[in-house]
């Protein structure tokens, strides 16, 4: 059985913010990696910036952890 990552970082919006969900529940809109670390901490998940960027528990859509611009093609 294949499991989906617990955390989903959605594609960047026009302002560069990326919506973050944990198990399908929205936890905030991040503008950078430290925002994601803080949102996850508040949700009871401990990650540092390096872990957030590479963890298999986190799925990055619309660009990886270094991409914060508007979604390509918009």
C-alpha positions as CSV (number, residue, x, y, z in Angstrom):
1,X,0.0,0.0,0.0
2,X,1.4,3.4,-1.0
3,X,0.9,6.3,1.4
4,X,0.7,9.9,0.3
5,X,3.0,12.5,2.1
6,X,1.4,13.9,5.2
7,X,2.3,17.5,4.2
8,X,1.5,19.1,0.9
9,X,3.0,22.4,-0.2
10,X,0.8,23.7,-3.0
11,X,2.1,25.6,-6.1
12,X,3.0,29.3,-5.6
13,X,0.2,31.8,-5.9
14,X,0.6,35.1,-7.8
15,X,2.1,36.7,-4.7
16,X,4.6,33.9,-4.2
17,X,2.8,32.4,-1.2
18,X,2.3,28.7,-1.0
19,X,-0.6,27.1,0.8
20,X,0.4,24.3,3.2
21,X,-1.9,21.4,4.2
22,X,-1.4,18.6,6.7
23,X,-3.5,15.5,6.0
24,X,-5.7,17.7,3.8
25,X,-6.3,20.4,6.5
26,X,-5.0,23.9,5.6
27,X,-2.4,25.2,8.2
28,X,-1.4,28.4,6.5
29,X,0.1,30.2,3.5
30,X,3.9,30.2,3.6
31,X,6.1,32.9,2.0
32,X,9.3,31.0,2.7
33,X,10.8,27.9,4.4
34,X,10.9,29.4,7.9
35,X,7.1,29.9,7.6
36,X,6.6,26.2,6.8
37,X,8.8,25.2,9.7
38,X,6.7,27.3,12.0
39,X,3.4,26.1,10.7
40,X,4.5,22.5,11.0
41,X,5.8,23.1,14.6
42,X,2.3,24.5,15.5
43,X,0.8,21.4,14.0
44,X,3.0,19.2,16.2
45,X,5.6,18.3,13.6
46,X,9.2,19.1,14.2
47,X,11.3,19.9,11.1
48,X,14.2,22.2,10.5
49,X,14.6,24.1,7.2
50,X,16.9,21.5,5.7
51,X,14.5,18.6,6.6
52,X,11.5,20.5,5.1
53,X,13.3,20.9,1.8
54,X,14.1,17.1,1.4
55,X,11.7,15.1,3.6
56,X,9.7,12.3,1.9
57,X,6.8,13.3,4.2
58,X,6.5,16.6,2.3
59,X,5.3,16.8,-1.3
60,X,6.2,20.0,-3.2
61,X,3.8,20.8,-6.1
62,X,4.5,23.4,-8.7
63,X,8.2,23.7,-7.9
64,X,10.5,22.5,-5.2
65,X,11.5,24.1,-1.9
66,X,13.5,26.9,-3.6
67,X,10.7,28.1,-5.9
68,X,8.5,30.8,-4.5
69,X,7.5,32.8,-7.6
70,X,4.2,32.6,-9.4
71,X,3.4,29.3,-11.0
72,X,5.2,28.8,-14.3
73,X,3.0,29.8,-17.3
74,X,0.9,32.3,-15.3
